[in-house]
Amino acid sequence: MSPVGVLCAIPQELAYLADNLIAPEISEAAGMRFHTGRLDGAPVVLAQAGMGKVNAAIASTLLIERFGCRLVLFSGIAGGLDPDLAVGDVVIADHVVQHDAGYHSEAGFTVYQAGHLPFFSPHEGLGLMADATLLARVQGALADLALAPLAATDSPRPPRLHVGRVLTGDQFIGSESLRERLFRELGGAAVEMEGAAMAQVCAAFGVPWLVIRALSDLAGAQSHFDFRLFLEEVALSSALIVRRLLPVL
């Protein structure tokens, strides 16, 4: 069976997966390291792409073209946008949008489909939808999932699973006003820096994709503090979900 490609941005996200890889083999390409082996019985290729859309696109292309991955997923952390979500909650994308792609006019910035402009290459719709059949299978596999409350907080509320829109852009968001605007105007549940670029590559190759993101912060003024505080715990949550899903992918 062809492998599943798993992308992460930073070492903490990759470590919980790579440390459990059976019969690992390591190769390098484009300054990235790829870990091939078996995880929970499934053939996988793990890669730490680094942060940002270009890195995600390079790594995704290599996973598909060089390693023959039949599906590519991104596992890692994100900032929360939906005020109903909390740090530790996990968002699985049913739709991804590049929030920093578009055009500027006197009226301000308008988000538009990446690679298109309304006056040059018009495009209907915005972003990319996850495969509905795959998403249903994922939701079924996670229906009875129970995550433990975060040790780094005093809250007894356990993290929850949410399916929704994930926004991607080449910025770390630490602004209350921008957080509110991205949620209001684009309906994003979470924001990160790689997922929609990975999805764009997968769509070009006709390969299905998944984006799984655990919230390390709420994309507001305290985001850079929360990111450091919760990074380890929430990265582990995302990795545990990936391992639970591998048998059904």
C-alpha positions as CSV (number, residue, x, y, z in Angstrom):
1,M,0.0,0.0,0.0
2,S,1.2,3.5,-0.8
3,P,2.2,5.6,2.3
4,V,0.4,8.4,4.0
5,G,2.4,11.6,4.1
6,V,2.4,13.5,7.4
7,L,3.6,17.1,7.4
8,C,4.6,19.1,10.5
9,A,6.0,22.6,10.7
10,I,8.2,22.5,13.9
11,P,10.2,19.8,15.8
12,Q,7.7,19.5,18.7
13,E,4.9,18.5,16.2
14,L,7.1,15.9,14.5
15,A,8.7,14.3,17.6
16,Y,5.7,12.5,18.9
17,L,5.3,10.7,15.6
18,A,8.9,10.1,14.6
19,D,9.8,8.7,18.0
20,N,7.2,5.9,17.5
21,L,8.2,5.1,13.9
22,I,9.0,1.4,13.2
23,A,12.0,0.6,10.9
24,P,12.7,4.2,10.1
25,E,14.8,5.3,7.1
26,I,15.8,8.9,6.8
27,S,16.5,10.8,3.5
28,E,16.9,14.5,2.7
29,A,15.7,16.7,-0.1
30,A,15.4,20.4,-0.5
31,G,16.9,21.0,2.9
32,M,14.1,18.8,4.5
33,R,14.4,15.5,6.3
34,F,11.9,12.7,5.5
35,H,11.3,9.8,7.8
36,T,9.9,6.7,6.1
37,G,8.6,3.7,8.1
38,R,5.5,2.3,9.7
39,L,3.4,3.9,12.4
40,D,0.7,1.8,14.1
41,G,1.0,-0.7,11.2
42,A,0.5,1.9,8.4
43,P,3.2,2.9,6.0
44,V,4.0,6.6,6.4
45,V,6.4,9.3,5.4
46,L,6.9,12.0,8.0
47,A,8.4,15.4,7.2
48,Q,9.2,18.6,9.1
49,A,8.5,21.2,6.4
50,G,9.2,24.3,8.4
51,M,6.9,27.2,8.8
52,G,5.0,28.9,6.0
53,K,3.2,28.3,2.7
54,V,6.2,27.8,0.4
55,N,7.8,25.2,2.8
56,A,4.5,23.4,2.9
57,A,4.2,23.4,-0.8
58,I,7.7,22.1,-1.4
59,A,7.3,19.3,1.2
60,S,3.9,18.3,-0.2
61,T,5.2,18.1,-3.7
62,L,8.1,15.8,-2.6
63,L,5.8,13.6,-0.6
64,I,3.6,13.0,-3.6
65,E,6.1,12.9,-6.4
66,R,9.2,11.3,-4.7
67,F,7.5,9.2,-2.1
68,G,4.3,8.3,-3.8
69,C,2.0,9.3,-0.9
70,R,-1.6,8.6,-1.6
71,L,-2.8,11.1,1.0
72,V,-1.1,14.1,2.7
73,L,-2.1,15.5,6.1
74,F,-0.8,18.3,8.2
75,S,-0.6,17.7,12.0
76,G,0.2,20.5,14.3
77,I,-0.9,23.6,16.2
78,A,-2.9,26.7,15.3
79,G,-4.4,29.8,16.7
80,G,-8.1,29.9,17.5
81,L,-10.4,32.4,15.8
82,D,-13.9,31.1,16.8
83,P,-14.7,32.6,20.2
84,D,-16.5,29.4,21.2
85,L,-13.2,27.5,21.0
86,A,-10.6,27.2,23.7
87,V,-6.9,26.4,23.9
88,G,-6.5,22.7,23.5
89,D,-9.5,22.2,21.2
90,V,-8.7,20.4,18.0
91,V,-10.0,21.6,14.6
92,I,-10.2,19.4,11.6
93,A,-10.6,21.4,8.4
94,D,-13.5,20.8,6.1
95,H,-12.5,23.9,4.1
96,V,-9.2,25.8,3.8
97,V,-8.6,29.4,2.6
98,Q,-5.5,31.4,2.1
99,H,-6.5,34.6,4.0
100,D,-3.5,36.6,2.7
101,A,-4.1,36.0,-1.0
102,G,-6.1,38.6,-2.8
103,Y,-5.9,42.2,-3.9
104,H,-5.7,45.7,-2.4
105,S,-7.8,48.6,-3.5
106,E,-8.8,52.0,-2.0
107,A,-11.5,50.1,-0.1
108,G,-8.9,47.9,1.5
109,F,-7.8,44.3,1.1
110,T,-10.1,41.7,-0.5
111,V,-9.4,38.0,-0.1
112,Y,-9.5,36.1,-3.4
113,Q,-8.7,32.6,-4.6
114,A,-4.9,32.1,-4.5
115,G,-3.4,32.3,-8.0
116,H,-6.4,34.3,-9.4
117,L,-7.5,37.9,-9.7
118,P,-11.1,39.0,-10.6
119,F,-9.9,41.2,-13.4
120,F,-7.3,38.8,-14.8
121,S,-8.2,35.3,-14.0
122,P,-11.7,35.2,-12.4
123,H,-12.6,32.3,-10.2
124,E,-15.8,31.3,-8.6
125,G,-15.6,30.3,-4.9
126,L,-12.9,30.6,-2.3
127,G,-10.6,28.0,-0.9
128,L,-10.6,24.3,-1.1
129,M,-13.0,21.7,0.3
130,A,-11.8,18.5,2.0
131,D,-13.0,15.2,0.5
132,A,-16.5,14.6,2.0
133,T,-16.1,10.8,2.1
134,L,-12.7,11.0,3.8
135,L,-14.0,13.5,6.3
136,A,-17.0,11.4,7.2
137,R,-14.6,8.4,7.8
138,V,-12.4,10.6,10.0
139,Q,-15.4,11.9,12.0
140,G,-16.6,8.3,12.5
141,A,-13.2,7.2,13.8
142,L,-13.1,10.1,16.3
143,A,-16.7,9.9,17.4
144,D,-15.8,8.5,20.8
145,L,-12.5,10.4,21.3
146,A,-11.9,11.9,24.7
147,L,-9.0,14.2,25.3
148,A,-7.7,15.0,28.8
149,P,-7.9,18.5,30.3
150,L,-4.7,20.5,29.7
151,A,-2.2,20.2,32.6
152,A,-1.0,23.8,32.0
153,T,-4.4,25.2,33.0
154,D,-6.7,25.0,36.0
155,S,-9.7,24.4,33.8
156,P,-11.5,21.1,34.2
157,R,-13.0,21.5,30.7
158,P,-11.6,18.8,28.4
159,P,-10.5,19.8,24.9
160,R,-13.2,19.3,22.2
161,L,-13.1,18.3,18.6
162,H,-14.5,20.8,16.0
163,V,-14.8,20.5,12.2
164,G,-14.7,23.8,10.4
165,R,-12.8,26.2,8.2
166,V,-9.1,26.7,8.7
167,L,-7.3,29.9,7.4
168,T,-3.7,29.9,6.2
169,G,-1.4,32.8,5.8
170,D,2.3,33.7,6.1
171,Q,1.9,35.5,9.4
172,F,1.7,34.6,13.1
173,I,-1.5,36.2,14.3
174,G,-1.2,38.0,17.6
175,S,-3.9,40.7,17.2
176,E,-7.4,40.8,18.8
177,S,-8.8,43.0,16.0
178,L,-7.4,40.8,13.2
179,R,-8.6,37.7,15.0
180,E,-12.1,39.2,15.2
181,R,-12.0,40.3,11.5
182,L,-10.8,36.9,10.2
183,F,-13.6,35.2,12.1
184,R,-16.3,37.7,11.1
185,E,-15.4,38.0,7.4
186,L,-14.1,34.6,6.6
187,G,-15.7,32.3,9.2
188,G,-12.4,30.7,10.2
189,A,-12.3,28.5,13.2
190,A,-8.5,28.5,13.3
191,V,-5.6,30.1,11.6
192,E,-2.2,28.7,10.8
193,M,0.6,29.0,8.2
194,E,0.7,25.9,6.0
195,G,-2.5,23.9,5.5
196,A,-4.2,25.6,2.6
197,A,-0.9,25.6,0.6
198,M,-0.5,21.9,1.2
199,A,-4.1,21.4,0.1
200,Q,-3.5,23.5,-3.1
201,V,-0.6,21.1,-4.0
202,C,-2.7,18.1,-3.3
203,A,-5.6,19.4,-5.4
204,A,-3.2,19.9,-8.3
205,F,-2.0,16.3,-8.1
206,G,-5.5,14.9,-7.4
207,V,-4.4,13.6,-3.9
208,P,-6.7,13.9,-0.9
209,W,-5.6,15.9,2.1
210,L,-6.4,16.5,5.8
211,V,-5.6,19.3,8.1
212,I,-5.6,18.5,11.9
213,R,-4.8,21.4,14.2
214,A,-4.8,21.7,18.0
215,L,-5.2,25.2,19.3
216,S,-2.1,26.5,21.2
217,D,-3.4,30.0,21.5
218,L,-6.3,32.2,20.6
219,A,-4.6,34.5,18.0
220,G,-4.9,37.5,20.3
221,A,-2.5,39.8,22.2
222,Q,-1.3,37.0,24.4
223,S,-0.7,34.5,21.6
224,H,3.1,34.5,21.8
225,F,2.9,33.7,25.6
226,D,0.2,31.0,25.2
227,F,2.1,29.5,22.3
228,R,5.1,28.7,24.4
229,L,3.0,27.6,27.4
230,F,0.8,25.1,25.6
231,L,2.9,24.0,22.6
232,E,4.0,20.7,23.9
233,E,0.7,19.5,25.2
234,V,-1.4,20.5,22.2
235,A,1.1,19.2,19.7
236,L,0.8,15.8,21.4
237,S,-3.0,16.0,21.0
238,S,-2.7,16.5,17.3
239,A,-0.2,13.6,17.0
240,L,-2.4,11.3,19.0
241,I,-5.3,12.0,16.7
242,V,-3.1,11.2,13.6
243,R,-2.2,7.9,15.1
244,R,-5.8,7.1,15.8
245,L,-6.8,7.9,12.2
246,L,-4.0,6.1,10.4
247,P,-5.9,2.7,10.4
248,V,-8.9,4.2,8.6
249,L,-7.1,6.4,6.0
